[in-house]
């Protein structure tokens, strides 16, 4: 860790400047040898004092050894050491640190090679043990994380690894924390970033997922058809007990099919007879409607339609005899209100 030496440098130049001033004053009074002696003493004193002044940041702890033996932990703030006698081999950072680690071409429990990338969040809670009990705690925690990751991958199925990353992260955190606790390091969390599988296996899994989605779609479609069939059965029971509703529904279907554009609809004769659209009464009603829409003739007379009974309130269809129908058709021909089509 980079040490804070700004205050020590300031003291060094302050003492050296003071010695230079004294040396200059001595040189003015006496010979030059005494001035050089004063300047040398000031330089030695500045080096000694600046080496003994140390400043630790708020997040830093200094491990102080006196003649090779642990003396104390210093920091944060200003503290003094004895140069040459005391030494600071480690500056410990007590903030939360991160380390990335990965396992390449590691076999899972079902013998699938995978590459796994993960991130470790950890913190030093005991700087003394981190400095004295392990040579390089950063390298040690990196290797401990990699071996723990390989152990977890070897005991986990590929499907569980792809679906349960949180579970794998929690298992990794417990294993690494147990290994690093004697070093004064606390593992906060482990996050699995990515799981890479072979390309051929990705294609196979994609095909499997697609087949599963198609199966679910077919199941949903079959269930929808079953529900529609049930509703059709309920509607058939309703129409069976109410013929008028069936006729209205059939007429509405014909109307919806013809209102958008002019089309020819082929209707079974049984349906026409059931709706009474092709009988004599229907022909008479058509003749009556056309006669009402025919414009006035050149003589100014209204077209005369006779012998056609009007509908009653009791029923929508008018019972008409064949003689009445023939009479109505003859009257319509005389007035030019009957439109005939060639057969």
C-alpha positions as CSV (number, residue, x, y, z in Angstrom):
1,X,0.0,0.0,0.0
2,X,1.2,3.5,-0.8
3,X,2.2,5.3,2.4
4,X,1.4,8.9,3.1
5,X,4.8,10.7,3.2
6,X,3.8,14.4,2.7
7,X,4.1,15.4,6.3
8,X,7.4,13.6,6.7
9,X,8.7,15.4,3.6
10,X,7.6,18.7,5.0
11,X,9.5,18.1,8.2
12,X,12.5,17.1,6.2
13,X,12.7,20.3,4.2
14,X,11.9,22.4,7.2
15,X,14.8,20.9,9.2
16,X,17.1,21.0,6.3
17,X,16.2,24.7,5.6
18,X,16.8,25.6,9.2
19,X,20.2,23.9,9.0
20,X,21.1,25.7,5.8
21,X,20.3,29.1,7.5
22,X,22.5,28.2,10.5
23,X,25.3,27.0,8.2
24,X,25.2,30.3,6.3
25,X,25.3,32.3,9.5
26,X,28.3,30.2,10.7
27,X,30.0,30.8,7.4
28,X,29.7,34.5,7.8
29,X,31.2,34.5,11.2
30,X,33.9,31.7,11.0
31,X,35.6,29.5,8.5
32,X,33.9,27.3,6.0
33,X,34.6,24.0,7.8
34,X,32.3,24.8,10.7
35,X,29.5,25.8,8.2
36,X,29.8,22.5,6.4
37,X,29.6,20.6,9.8
38,X,26.4,22.4,10.7
39,X,24.9,21.7,7.3
40,X,25.8,18.0,7.6
41,X,24.3,17.7,11.1
42,X,21.1,19.4,9.9
43,X,20.9,16.9,7.0
44,X,21.3,13.9,9.2
45,X,18.8,15.2,11.7
46,X,16.3,15.9,9.0
47,X,16.6,12.3,7.6
48,X,16.3,10.8,11.0
49,X,13.2,12.8,12.1
50,X,11.4,12.4,8.7
51,X,12.0,8.7,8.8
52,X,10.5,8.4,12.3
53,X,7.3,10.4,11.4
54,X,4.6,8.2,9.9
55,X,1.0,9.0,9.0
56,X,-1.7,6.3,8.4
57,X,-4.9,7.0,6.5
58,X,-8.3,6.4,8.1
59,X,-8.6,3.0,6.4
60,X,-5.0,1.9,6.9
61,X,-3.2,0.0,9.7
62,X,0.6,-0.2,10.1
63,X,2.2,-3.3,11.4
64,X,5.2,-2.2,13.4
65,X,8.1,-4.6,14.1
66,X,10.9,-3.7,16.5
67,X,14.1,-5.6,15.7
68,X,12.0,-8.2,13.8
69,X,9.4,-8.7,16.6
70,X,5.8,-7.5,16.5
71,X,5.4,-4.4,18.6
72,X,2.0,-2.9,17.7
73,X,-0.5,-1.8,15.2
74,X,-0.5,1.9,14.5
75,X,-3.0,4.1,12.8
76,X,-5.0,5.9,11.7
77,X,-3.3,9.3,12.1
78,X,0.2,10.4,13.1
79,X,2.6,8.1,15.0
80,X,6.3,7.9,15.5
81,X,8.8,5.0,15.2
82,X,12.5,4.7,15.9
83,X,14.4,4.6,12.6
84,X,16.6,1.5,12.0
85,X,15.2,-0.1,15.2
86,X,11.5,-0.2,14.1
87,X,10.2,-1.2,10.7
88,X,6.8,-1.3,8.9
89,X,6.6,-4.4,6.6
90,X,2.8,-4.2,6.0
91,X,0.3,-1.5,5.5
92,X,-3.1,-3.2,5.9
93,X,-6.2,-1.9,4.1
94,X,-9.3,-2.5,6.2
95,X,-11.8,-1.5,3.6
96,X,-14.0,-4.0,1.6
97,X,-11.9,-5.5,-1.2
98,X,-12.8,-7.4,-4.3
99,X,-11.1,-10.2,-6.1
100,X,-12.1,-11.9,-9.3
101,X,-11.4,-15.6,-9.8
102,X,-12.5,-18.3,-12.3
103,X,-12.4,-22.0,-13.0
104,X,-11.8,-23.1,-16.6
105,X,-12.8,-26.5,-18.1
106,X,-14.0,-27.9,-14.9
107,X,-16.3,-30.9,-15.0
108,X,-19.7,-30.8,-13.2
109,X,-21.3,-33.7,-11.5
110,X,-22.8,-34.9,-14.8
111,X,-19.4,-34.5,-16.6
112,X,-20.0,-31.3,-18.5
113,X,-17.0,-29.0,-18.9
114,X,-17.8,-25.4,-17.9
115,X,-16.1,-22.1,-17.3
116,X,-17.2,-20.1,-14.3
117,X,-16.4,-16.5,-13.4
118,X,-17.0,-15.2,-9.9
119,X,-16.3,-12.1,-7.8
120,X,-15.3,-12.3,-4.1
121,X,-16.0,-9.4,-1.6
122,X,-13.9,-9.6,1.5
123,X,-12.5,-7.5,4.4
124,X,-9.6,-7.8,6.8
125,X,-11.0,-7.7,10.4
126,X,-7.7,-8.6,12.2
127,X,-4.7,-6.9,10.5
128,X,-2.3,-8.6,12.9
129,X,-3.2,-12.1,11.8
130,X,-3.4,-11.1,8.2
131,X,0.2,-9.8,8.4
132,X,1.8,-12.5,10.6
133,X,-0.1,-15.7,10.0
134,X,0.0,-15.8,6.1
135,X,2.8,-14.7,3.8
136,X,0.7,-13.1,1.1
137,X,-3.0,-12.9,2.1
138,X,-4.1,-11.6,-1.3
139,X,-2.6,-14.6,-3.2
140,X,-3.8,-17.0,-0.4
141,X,-7.4,-15.9,-0.6
142,X,-7.3,-16.0,-4.5
143,X,-6.1,-19.6,-4.5
144,X,-8.5,-20.6,-1.7
145,X,-11.4,-19.1,-3.8
146,X,-10.4,-21.0,-7.0
147,X,-10.1,-24.4,-5.2
148,X,-13.4,-23.9,-3.5
149,X,-15.1,-23.0,-6.8
150,X,-13.7,-26.2,-8.4
151,X,-15.0,-28.3,-5.5
152,X,-18.5,-26.8,-5.7
153,X,-18.6,-27.3,-9.5
154,X,-17.6,-30.9,-9.2
155,X,-20.5,-31.6,-6.7
156,X,-23.2,-29.7,-8.7
157,X,-25.3,-30.7,-11.6
158,X,-25.3,-28.4,-14.7
159,X,-29.0,-27.7,-14.4
160,X,-28.7,-26.7,-10.8
161,X,-25.7,-24.5,-11.6
162,X,-27.6,-22.6,-14.3
163,X,-30.8,-22.2,-12.3
164,X,-29.5,-21.8,-8.7
165,X,-26.6,-19.3,-8.8
166,X,-27.6,-17.8,-5.5
167,X,-27.4,-21.2,-3.8
168,X,-23.9,-21.8,-5.3
169,X,-22.8,-18.3,-4.2
170,X,-23.9,-19.0,-0.7
171,X,-22.1,-22.3,-0.5
172,X,-18.9,-20.7,-1.9
173,X,-19.1,-18.0,0.7
174,X,-19.3,-20.4,3.6
175,X,-16.4,-22.6,2.3
176,X,-14.1,-19.6,1.6
177,X,-15.0,-18.0,4.9
178,X,-14.0,-21.1,6.8
179,X,-10.7,-21.2,5.0
180,X,-9.8,-17.6,5.5
181,X,-11.1,-17.1,9.1
182,X,-7.7,-18.1,10.6
183,X,-6.1,-15.3,8.6
184,X,-8.3,-12.6,10.1
185,X,-10.3,-12.2,6.8
186,X,-14.1,-12.1,6.7
187,X,-15.8,-13.1,3.4
188,X,-18.8,-10.8,2.9
189,X,-20.3,-12.3,-0.3
190,X,-19.5,-14.3,-3.5
191,X,-21.2,-13.5,-6.8
192,X,-21.1,-15.9,-9.8
193,X,-20.9,-13.7,-12.8
194,X,-21.1,-16.1,-15.7
195,X,-21.3,-19.8,-16.5
196,X,-20.0,-20.8,-20.0
197,X,-20.9,-24.1,-21.5
198,X,-19.7,-25.7,-24.8
199,X,-21.3,-24.5,-28.0
200,X,-22.6,-27.9,-29.0
201,X,-24.3,-28.3,-25.6
202,X,-25.9,-24.8,-26.1
203,X,-27.4,-25.9,-29.4
204,X,-28.7,-29.1,-27.8
205,X,-30.2,-27.2,-24.9
206,X,-31.8,-24.7,-27.3
207,X,-33.4,-27.5,-29.3
208,X,-34.7,-29.1,-26.1
209,X,-36.2,-25.8,-24.9
210,X,-37.8,-25.2,-28.2
211,X,-39.4,-28.7,-28.2
212,X,-40.7,-28.1,-24.7
213,X,-42.2,-24.8,-25.8
214,X,-43.9,-26.5,-28.7
215,X,-45.3,-29.2,-26.5
216,X,-46.7,-26.6,-24.1
217,X,-48.2,-24.7,-27.1
218,X,-49.9,-27.9,-28.3
219,X,-51.2,-28.7,-24.9
220,X,-52.7,-25.2,-24.5
221,X,-54.2,-25.4,-28.0
222,X,-55.8,-28.8,-27.2
223,X,-57.2,-27.5,-24.0
224,X,-58.6,-24.4,-25.8
225,X,-60.3,-26.6,-28.4
226,X,-61.8,-28.7,-25.6
227,X,-63.2,-25.6,-23.9
228,X,-64.6,-24.3,-27.2
229,X,-66.3,-27.7,-27.8
230,X,-67.9,-27.5,-24.4
231,X,-69.2,-24.1,-25.1
232,X,-70.5,-25.2,-28.5
233,X,-72.3,-28.1,-26.7
234,X,-74.0,-25.7,-24.3
235,X,-75.0,-23.4,-27.2
236,X,-76.4,-26.4,-29.1
237,X,-78.6,-27.3,-26.1
238,X,-79.8,-23.7,-25.9
239,X,-80.7,-23.6,-29.7
240,X,-82.3,-27.1,-29.5
241,X,-84.9,-25.7,-27.0
242,X,-85.3,-22.4,-28.7
243,X,-85.6,-22.6,-32.6
244,X,-86.2,-18.8,-32.8
245,X,-82.8,-18.1,-31.4
246,X,-81.2,-20.5,-33.9
247,X,-83.0,-18.7,-36.8
248,X,-81.8,-15.3,-35.5
249,X,-78.3,-16.6,-35.2
250,X,-78.3,-18.0,-38.7
251,X,-79.6,-14.8,-40.2
252,X,-77.1,-12.8,-38.3
253,X,-74.2,-14.9,-39.6
254,X,-75.5,-14.4,-43.2
255,X,-75.8,-10.6,-42.5
256,X,-72.3,-10.4,-41.1
257,X,-70.9,-12.2,-44.1
258,X,-72.7,-10.0,-46.7
259,X,-72.5,-6.6,-45.2
260,X,-68.8,-6.0,-45.8
261,X,-68.7,-6.6,-49.5
262,X,-70.8,-8.3,-52.2
263,X,-70.2,-12.0,-52.0
264,X,-72.0,-15.2,-53.0
265,X,-72.8,-17.4,-50.0
266,X,-73.7,-21.0,-50.7
267,X,-76.2,-22.1,-48.1
268,X,-77.5,-25.7,-47.7
269,X,-81.2,-26.1,-48.7
270,X,-82.0,-27.5,-45.3
271,X,-80.8,-24.4,-43.6
272,X,-82.8,-22.2,-46.0
273,X,-86.0,-24.3,-45.4
274,X,-85.4,-24.2,-41.7
275,X,-85.2,-20.4,-41.7
276,X,-88.1,-20.2,-44.2
277,X,-86.1,-17.9,-46.5
278,X,-86.8,-19.9,-49.8
279,X,-90.5,-20.5,-49.4
280,X,-93.4,-18.7,-51.0
281,X,-93.7,-16.3,-48.1
282,X,-90.1,-15.2,-48.5
283,X,-90.7,-14.6,-52.2
284,X,-93.8,-12.6,-51.4
285,X,-91.9,-10.5,-48.9
286,X,-89.1,-9.9,-51.4
287,X,-91.7,-8.8,-54.0
288,X,-93.3,-6.5,-51.5
289,X,-89.9,-4.9,-50.6
290,X,-89.0,-4.3,-54.2
291,X,-92.4,-2.8,-55.0
292,X,-92.0,-0.3,-52.2
293,X,-88.6,0.8,-53.4
294,X,-89.6,1.1,-57.1
295,X,-89.7,4.8,-58.1
296,X,-92.8,6.4,-59.6
297,X,-93.6,5.7,-63.2
298,X,-93.6,8.3,-65.9
299,X,-97.4,8.8,-65.5
300,X,-96.8,9.8,-61.9
301,X,-98.8,6.8,-60.5
302,X,-97.6,4.9,-57.5
303,X,-96.9,1.2,-58.1
304,X,-99.8,-0.9,-57.0
305,X,-99.2,-4.0,-55.0
306,X,-102.4,-5.9,-54.2
307,X,-103.4,-9.2,-52.6
308,X,-100.3,-9.2,-50.4
309,X,-101.2,-9.5,-46.8
310,X,-99.3,-7.4,-44.2
311,X,-97.4,-9.0,-41.4
312,X,-99.1,-9.4,-38.1
313,X,-97.6,-8.9,-34.6
314,X,-98.0,-12.5,-33.7
315,X,-95.4,-13.8,-36.2
316,X,-92.7,-12.6,-38.5
317,X,-93.6,-15.0,-41.4
318,X,-96.9,-14.5,-43.2
319,X,-98.9,-17.6,-44.2
320,X,-99.7,-17.0,-47.9
321,X,-101.5,-19.3,-50.2
322,X,-100.3,-20.1,-53.7
323,X,-103.3,-18.2,-55.3
324,X,-102.5,-15.0,-53.3
325,X,-98.8,-15.3,-54.3
326,X,-99.7,-15.6,-58.0
327,X,-102.0,-12.6,-57.8
328,X,-99.3,-10.5,-56.1
329,X,-96.7,-11.5,-58.7
330,X,-99.1,-10.5,-61.6
331,X,-99.9,-7.1,-60.0
332,X,-96.2,-6.5,-59.6
333,X,-95.5,-7.3,-63.2
334,X,-98.1,-4.8,-64.4
335,X,-96.6,-2.0,-62.3
336,X,-93.0,-2.9,-63.2
337,X,-92.0,-3.6,-59.6
338,X,-91.1,-7.2,-59.9
339,X,-87.5,-8.1,-60.8
340,X,-87.1,-11.5,-62.3
341,X,-83.8,-13.3,-62.9
342,X,-83.2,-15.8,-65.7
343,X,-82.9,-19.4,-64.7
